[in-house]
Amino acid sequence: MDLTTKRNNANILWSLMMVLLIVSTSCSDDDGDEELGNWVDRSVLDGTPRSSAAAFSLGDNGYMGTGYDGDDYLSDFWVYDMDGNFWSQAASFPGIPRSSATAFTIGDEGYVGLGFDGDNELVDFYKYNPSSNTWVQIADFAGNPRRGAVGFGSQSSGYVGTGFDGDNDRKDFWKYDPIADDWTELVGFGGTKRRDATTFSIGNTVYLGTGVSNGQNQTDFWAFDLDSDTWTALLDIDDDDDYTIIRSNAVGFTMGGKGYIATGNRGTGALSSVWEYNPSTDLWEEKTAYEGVAREGGIGFYDGTRAFLALGRSGSLYLDDNREFFPLEEEDEDD
């Protein structure tokens, strides 16, 4: 083989290596750096910007009230029409103004209680009827007064647990019977104490995780069966080295049979990251981050097919914005 042929072969080999490198780099960028998910601006709250509000969803409406605006604890209440994309004011919450309250729904009514009024953790609870736009006080919560608890409901019962009672983080759970108007303590939760945890529901299963206790982010993750009132431990949310799900004061919601945990605080400041949970595999996938200001103490509205994340705070900045999430779309920063 002469020198010219050797040089030509070397040039061809070098060209092939460069093509392979470019293709490999391109595939890596497409597969590893791009997360699906798009956030679209929606109507901002007409009322005062706030964090740590209570919120629940009934049909195509989201309900939100109470919270803290940096100066005052609040008791006003608002309705967000998901289809019409507008807010309207509802009857004010009748209890003491508060933040970090707990909310759940039973059937077609909403329930709000507990929380913090600036001096004390609270124990009172109230029922909201959207048809009449009226509130009625129900039996006080039977456990310790607390703030930062989680709440969720079914067609027949409400559930409240965890939180901070002023001295101690809690892990107890209680069930509310609206017919008897009383609370019964449940047993069987094997998780750790925590406050400011996150839940979302898929079918008849409620998923609970995140939160903080004694300054430590909690890593365990649990499923609660609403039919049997039993808990099952799932993979920890730090099970994979690539997961960065742990946080507190986050927002949980459900869409298309998958669960989501978004925003919050990991102890180093407000977050904008979003993670999607697949219940069939017990695994998580990162999605496009929330496109607004990173935040904690936000709220979520969702009806199973649509989801919205709104309000919260970033440091001393209290927020009133609102965005809808489309998990299967590519990010578009112009919408």
C-alpha positions in Angstrom: 0.0 0.0 0.0 1.5 3.4 -1.1 1.7 6.5 1.1 -1.2 8.2 -0.7 -3.5 5.3 -0.2 -2.6 5.2 3.5 -3.4 8.9 3.9 -6.7 8.5 2.1 -7.7 5.6 4.3 -6.7 7.6 7.4 -8.8 10.5 6.3 -11.9 8.3 5.6 -11.5 6.7 9.1 -11.2 10.1 10.8 -14.3 11.4 8.9 -16.3 8.3 10.0 -15.2 8.8 13.6 -16.4 12.4 13.6 -19.8 11.5 12.1 -20.3 8.9 14.9 -19.3 11.4 17.5 -21.7 14.0 16.3 -24.6 11.4 16.0 -23.8 10.1 19.5 -23.7 13.6 21.0 -26.9 14.6 19.3 -28.8 11.5 20.6 -27.4 12.0 24.1 -28.7 15.6 24.1 -32.2 14.6 22.8 -32.5 11.7 25.2 -30.9 13.0 28.4 -31.5 16.8 28.6 -35.0 17.3 27.3 -37.9 16.8 29.6 -41.5 16.8 28.4 -44.0 19.1 29.9 -45.3 22.6 29.1 -46.7 25.2 31.5 -49.2 27.8 30.1 -50.1 31.0 31.8 -53.6 31.3 33.2 -55.6 34.0 35.0 -53.9 35.3 38.1 -55.7 35.4 41.4 -57.9 38.6 41.8 -57.2 38.6 45.6 -54.1 39.1 47.7 -50.9 37.1 46.8 -50.2 34.5 49.4 -48.6 31.2 50.4 -49.7 28.3 52.6 -53.3 28.6 51.5 -55.9 25.7 51.7 -57.2 24.3 48.5 -59.5 21.6 47.1 -61.1 20.7 43.8 -64.7 19.9 43.0 -65.6 19.1 39.4 -64.2 21.8 37.1 -63.7 24.3 39.9 -60.8 24.9 42.3 -61.4 26.4 45.7 -58.8 28.3 47.6 -58.6 30.4 50.7 -56.9 31.4 54.0 -53.0 31.6 53.9 -50.5 34.3 54.7 -49.5 37.3 52.7 -46.3 38.3 54.5 -48.2 40.6 56.9 -51.5 39.1 57.7 -53.3 35.8 58.1 -56.2 35.6 55.7 -59.8 34.2 55.7 -61.1 35.2 52.2 -62.1 32.4 49.8 -62.0 32.2 46.0 -63.2 29.9 43.2 -61.3 29.3 40.0 -63.3 28.2 37.0 -61.0 25.8 35.0 -63.0 26.0 31.8 -63.7 29.7 31.9 -60.3 30.6 33.2 -61.5 33.2 35.8 -61.7 33.7 39.6 -64.7 34.7 41.6 -65.0 35.4 45.3 -66.8 32.9 47.5 -68.1 33.3 51.1 -65.2 34.0 53.4 -63.9 31.2 55.6 -65.7 31.6 59.0 -62.9 30.5 61.3 -60.0 32.5 62.6 -57.7 33.8 59.8 -54.9 31.2 59.4 -52.2 29.7 57.2 -51.0 26.0 56.7 -54.6 24.7 57.1 -55.7 21.3 55.8 -58.4 20.6 53.2 -60.2 17.6 51.7 -63.4 16.8 49.9 -66.2 14.3 50.6 -68.6 13.8 47.8 -69.4 17.3 46.4 -68.5 19.3 49.6 -65.2 20.7 50.8 -63.7 20.7 54.3 -61.1 23.1 55.7 -59.6 23.2 59.2 -56.5 23.2 61.5 -53.6 25.6 60.7 -51.8 28.4 62.5 -53.0 31.8 63.4 -49.7 33.4 64.2 -49.8 32.4 67.9 -51.4 28.9 68.1 -52.0 25.7 66.2 -55.7 25.2 65.6 -58.2 22.4 65.9 -61.5 23.7 64.4 -63.0 22.4 61.1 -65.6 23.7 58.7 -67.6 22.3 55.8 -68.3 24.3 52.6 -71.3 23.7 50.3 -70.6 25.1 46.9 -74.3 25.0 45.8 -75.4 27.4 48.6 -72.0 29.1 49.0 -72.2 28.5 52.8 -70.0 27.3 55.6 -71.0 25.1 58.6 -68.8 24.3 61.5 -68.3 20.6 62.1 -66.8 18.6 65.0 -63.4 19.8 66.1 -60.5 17.6 65.0 -60.0 14.8 67.6 -56.2 14.8 67.5 -53.7 17.4 68.6 -54.1 20.9 67.2 -51.7 21.2 64.3 -50.5 22.9 61.1 -48.9 21.6 58.0 -51.0 18.4 58.0 -52.1 16.5 55.0 -55.8 15.9 54.1 -57.6 13.8 51.5 -61.1 12.3 51.0 -63.3 9.8 49.4 -67.0 9.7 48.5 -67.8 8.9 52.1 -65.0 9.9 54.5 -62.2 12.4 55.1 -58.7 11.7 56.3 -56.2 14.0 58.1 -52.7 13.1 59.4 -49.1 14.2 60.1 -48.3 17.9 60.8 -46.7 19.9 63.6 -48.5 20.5 66.9 -46.3 23.3 68.2 -43.9 21.0 70.0 -43.7 17.8 68.0 -44.0 16.6 64.4 -46.8 14.0 64.1 -47.5 10.8 62.2 -51.0 9.9 63.5 -54.0 9.7 61.1 -57.7 10.3 61.7 -60.8 9.5 59.7 -63.9 11.8 59.6 -67.4 10.4 59.3 -69.7 13.2 58.0 -72.9 11.3 58.9 -71.9 10.8 62.6 -69.9 14.1 62.6 -67.0 12.5 64.5 -63.3 11.5 64.1 -61.8 8.1 64.6 -58.0 7.4 64.9 -56.6 5.0 62.4 -53.6 2.7 63.0 -51.2 1.1 60.5 -49.1 4.0 59.2 -45.5 2.9 59.4 -43.9 6.0 58.1 -41.9 8.7 59.8 -43.1 11.9 61.5 -43.4 14.9 59.2 -44.9 18.3 58.5 -45.6 19.9 55.1 -45.8 16.6 53.2 -47.5 16.1 49.8 -50.3 13.8 48.6 -52.0 12.9 45.3 -54.8 10.4 44.5 -55.0 7.9 41.6 -58.2 6.0 41.6 -58.9 4.7 45.1 -55.2 5.0 46.2 -53.7 8.0 47.9 -49.9 8.5 47.7 -48.0 10.3 50.4 -44.4 11.4 50.6 -42.0 14.3 51.1 -42.2 16.6 54.1 -39.6 17.5 56.8 -39.0 16.6 60.5 -36.4 18.0 62.8 -34.8 19.7 59.8 -34.5 16.5 57.8 -36.2 15.9 54.5 -38.2 12.6 54.7 -37.6 10.0 52.0 -40.2 7.3 52.5 -43.2 7.0 50.2 -46.5 5.3 50.9 -49.8 4.2 49.3 -53.1 4.3 51.2 -56.0 2.2 50.0 -59.3 4.1 50.5 -61.3 0.9 50.3 -59.5 -1.0 53.1 -57.9 2.0 55.1 -54.5 0.2 54.8 -51.0 1.5 54.1 -48.3 0.0 51.8 -44.7 1.1 51.8 -43.3 1.9 48.3 -39.8 2.6 47.0 -38.2 5.6 48.8 -38.1 8.8 46.8 -34.3 8.8 46.9 -34.0 5.2 45.8 -32.4 6.2 42.5 -29.2 8.3 42.7 -30.6 10.6 39.9 -33.8 11.4 41.9 -34.0 14.9 43.4 -37.6 14.5 44.6 -37.2 15.1 48.4 -38.6 18.4 49.6 -41.3 20.0 51.7 -44.1 22.5 51.1 -44.6 21.1 47.5 -47.7 20.7 45.4 -49.2 17.3 44.5 -51.6 16.6 41.7 -52.8 13.8 39.3 -53.3 13.7 35.5 -53.9 10.8 33.2 -53.3 8.1 35.8 -50.0 9.5 36.9 -49.0 11.6 40.0 -46.9 14.7 40.2 -44.9 16.5 42.8 -43.9 20.0 41.9 -42.1 23.0 43.5 -41.4 23.2 47.2 -38.3 23.6 49.3 -35.4 21.2 49.9 -33.8 23.3 52.7 -31.7 25.4 50.3 -34.4 27.6 48.9 -37.5 27.4 46.7 -37.7 24.9 43.9 -39.2 24.8 40.4 -38.6 21.1 39.6 -41.4 18.7 38.7 -41.4 14.9 39.0 -43.9 12.4 37.5 -44.8 9.1 39.3 -45.9 6.0 37.4 -47.9 3.7 39.8 -47.5 0.7 37.5 -43.7 0.7 37.9 -43.3 2.6 41.2 -40.7 4.8 39.4 -40.3 8.6 38.8 -39.4 10.7 35.8 -38.4 14.4 35.8 -40.6 16.7 33.8 -40.2 20.3 32.6 -39.7 22.6 35.6 -42.4 25.0 36.6 -42.0 28.0 34.3 -42.8 30.7 36.8 -40.8 31.8 39.8 -39.4 28.9 41.9 -41.7 28.6 45.0 -42.9 26.8 48.1 -46.3 26.8 49.7 -48.2 26.8 46.4 -51.6 25.2 45.7 -52.9 22.8 43.1 -56.2 22.3 41.4 -56.9 19.2 39.3 -59.8 17.1 38.0 -57.9 14.1 36.7 -57.4 15.4 33.2 -56.3 19.0 33.9 -54.0 20.5 36.5 -53.1 24.0 37.7 -50.3 25.2 40.0 -50.7 28.6 41.6 -49.7 31.1 44.4 -46.9 30.4 47.0 -43.9 32.4 47.9 -40.2 32.7 46.9 -38.3 34.1 49.9 -40.2 37.2 50.9 -42.0 37.5 47.5 -45.7 36.4 47.7 -47.2 35.2 44.5 -50.6 35.3 42.8 -49.8 33.7 39.4 -51.4 30.6 38.0 -50.3 28.1 35.3 -51.8 25.0 33.7 -49.6 21.9 33.0 -49.5 19.8 29.9 -47.3 16.8 30.6 -47.1 15.4 27.1 -46.2 18.7 25.3 -42.8 20.1 24.6 -41.9 23.2 26.6 -42.9 26.5 24.9 -41.6 29.5 26.8 -43.8 31.9 24.8 -47.1 30.7 26.2 
